[in-house]
Every structure is written in structure tokens, then in C-alpha cells.
Amino acid sequence: MPRPPKPRNVCRIPGARRYGPCLPGPNDEPQVLLTIDEFEAIRLIDLEGYTQEEAAKQMDVARTTIQRISDLARKKIASAIVNGRFLAIEGGPFRLRGHDFAVNNRPARLKKKILPEKGAKMKRIAMALDAGKTVDHFGHCHTFAIYDVNEGKIEKTESLPNPPHQPGFLPGFLAEQGVDVVITGSIGVNARNMLTAFGIETICGAVGKEDKVISEFLANKLVSNDVFCQGHGLHEHHGPEHHHG
């Protein structure tokens, strides 16, 4: 009996686990199953820009193995898209290593600015801004204003540039920065769901200058309207309003 493959290092669990055709109609094709280690290989090489050697080192496999994993993953994704099949992401031989492992093992040429660790009782807020005001599109902001808040008081502030990125990048990037709450004008539903998967709260519908918005947040007066960005295949949706706090 062949020995099962050893677990591969994985630093990020997918925020969404199932994708499929949007058009109505029968679909008798079996779904395509992408394992989580295959997802990780595609994320590292095709999204983050790792070489095969770098990805193999991080996932603790041979270079020939990472090539086989990534080639198979691409064929599965192509089959799902071309043949209109549902794609599920689950299972596979993996061990979840998390944020610290990802930061410590990222190739030097790909290292991003990483904020220092925050205190145990600290809450880290990221506000999406452009010219000192909240933006209408979370992913298109120029900078993130970062606030470290303890017991309702700001202890530290920092400005973090929005790095060049592809779709799906920012939620993981902000999770690596230790962010607990994102404040923005509006956001795509997929990005919001990915932030939630990372344990990050999203406050949508914030409008105005940075100082005004953070003051409302600290006073528990900031209202989230769940305003989703246009252009993501979704209509703007206004869910039940709720106050932060």
C-alpha cells in the first residue's frame, strides 16, 4: 500500500470554498475538487509571485512536487471554467502554519511592510482612504490609515500604502498586518467574505474625512450599511443597519 503524502505547509485557508456557473440551467457535470494544498501552490506562484523553488521551500516539498501540484491545480481550474463545472476547495494533505510562518518564510525580494505586533488588548483599525477621505471602493484606496486602539483611545497611528495587488490579495495582506477592523465606504461582497474568514470585522458606508470617521468609531456611533461595490456582479445591497460597539 503506497505511503500517504506528507502534509504540505499552508499559510492561508481560502475565504470562499465553492465556485460555479452563474447562469441557470441543468449542470450534470461532476464538480471539480481542488485540494487546499493545490490552492496554496496556485496562491503562492500565480498570485504572490513565488518561484517554484521558493514555493517548494515554503510548502516543504520538492521542486518537482510543487510543479506537479501547480500543474494539476491549473488543469482543474481550467476544466471548471471551460466546461462550466462547479469547483470546490477542500481536503488534501496539509498543515496550517499561519501568519507568523508566512511572514518569517517569505522570500526577501517579496517582503512587504509588516507592522509591529500589537498588544494583547489592542484593537488595530484600518481605514481605506484617498486624499484624507474614505473611498467608494475598498480595493482602490491610496492608503490605509492604521490606528491601534486600547480601551477606546488611540495609542498609535500609522499610514500604510495600498500595495500593488491582484483580486483577493488585500484581505490576507491586512490579516498579516494584525488588522481587526476595516472601515471603508463600500466593498465587494467577496472581499468582505474573505475579511470575515480572516476574523476581520468590516464597517461599510463610512463617509467623510479621516478624523471625523475615526471619532465616530471611537464613540461607537459609526453605522455600517453593508454597501457592496458595483461592478462585482452584485447589486448594491443595504442590509440591516447596526452600530459598531
Secondary structure, DSSP 8 states (H G I E B T S, - for coil): -------EEE----S--EE---S-S---S--EEE-HHHHHHHIIIIIS---HHHHHHHHTS-HHHHHHHHHHHHHHHHHHHHTT--EEE--SSEEE-HHHHHHHHS-GGG---------TT-EEEEEEEETTEE-SSGGG-SEEEEEEEETTEEEEEEEEE-----TT-HHHHHHHTT--EEE-S-B-HHHHHHHHHTT-EEE----SBHHHHHHHHHTT--EE---B-SSSS--------EE--
